[in-house]
Each structure stands twice: as C-alpha cells, then as structure tokens.
Amino acid sequence: MANRFVTPDGMPFLTDYYSNGILLVSPELEGRAREICGPQAKIAPEQNPDGSSFAANPVWGLRYMVIGGGSVGFQKKQWAIADASLLRECAKIVYITRPTVIRAELDNPLIARIVPYVDFSVGWGDARCIIFSNPA
C-alpha cells in the first residue's frame, strides 16, 4: 500500500517499515504485540522461546508502542504500522509552556527544591508514514 504513495511532485514516497518500523497497537492488543515483537524486539522468525504456535517477530527489530488515550485513542482491535524516522520528521510539537525549571526558596540554604515543567501537544502534518488497519 505504501509503495503506491507519491510526494506532491509525483515522486515515490520513500518509507522503510522494515528497519525503521514501529507497530502501533491498542491497549487490548499489547499482549499480542509483546508476543509478536518479543523483549527488546529481538525475537527472530527462527526462534520460538516459549514453545507457542505463534513463532515470532516477522521483522527482526520491529518495536511496538501502545496508543491509548481513553475514548480518542485506538479502539480494541485497531493497530497500525509506521516508519519511525518519518514520524519524527512529520511531527510538530506545540509548546503551551516551554521547558522551564521552577526553583522554590526554602528556609534551609542546603536544601534545594527544583521542579522541571513543560506543557505541550504533538500532532502530525502528514499521515502517509502510518498504515492503519481495518479491524472490521
């Protein structure tokens, strides 16, 4: 599906779901994603450490991320695969409060209370680097 995407100037949209892929899953599918990807995404297709019938990660190094967010996140059976390097390029961070350090004055000069604070939101301007499933 991604091989058919083109850029605005008509050139092929280059994605790499194999070496830079990340599996995005709903909280209900986290166990299945852990089973597919394995610890530290190092299960290879030839390995089957627990003897289960589901062998292993079809792409060595494929990682996963759980996308929750209550009622606005992924639903029970939704999943997607994304090119992690392109996600970084397409993401936009909007700071409500820039990263800052709040220092509280205390009675004792030998004790310091330092609190880091940031308030931001993240959004994507281009979703072509994500291929969504159709859970129906």
JOUR-V302953 format. One line per field, one symbol per residue. ss: DSSP state (A for helix, B for strand, O for the rest). psi: psi as a letter, one per 20 degrees, with the letter a starting at -180 (. if undefined). burial: + if it has 16 or more other C-alpha atoms within 10 Angstrom, else -. Layout:
ss: ???
psi: ???
burial: ???
//
This chain:
ss: OAAAOBOOOOOBOOOOOOOOBBBBBOAAAAAAAAAAAOAAAOOOOOOOOOOOOOOOOOOOOOBBBBOOOAAAOOOOOOBBBBBAAAAAAABBBBBBBBBBBBBBOOOOOOOOBBBBBBBBBBBBOOOOOBBBOOOO
psi: ghiiqqrhjjqpooqnighjqpppqrhhjggghhhghrpkkjpqhhqmhjjrhofaohopiprqppodkciiaqagjqrrqqohhhghhiqppopgoqprppppprhpiippopoqpqorqprpipjijpoqrni.
burial: --------------+-+---++++++++++--++++++--++++----------+++-++++++++++-----++--++++++++++----------------------------------------++++-----
//
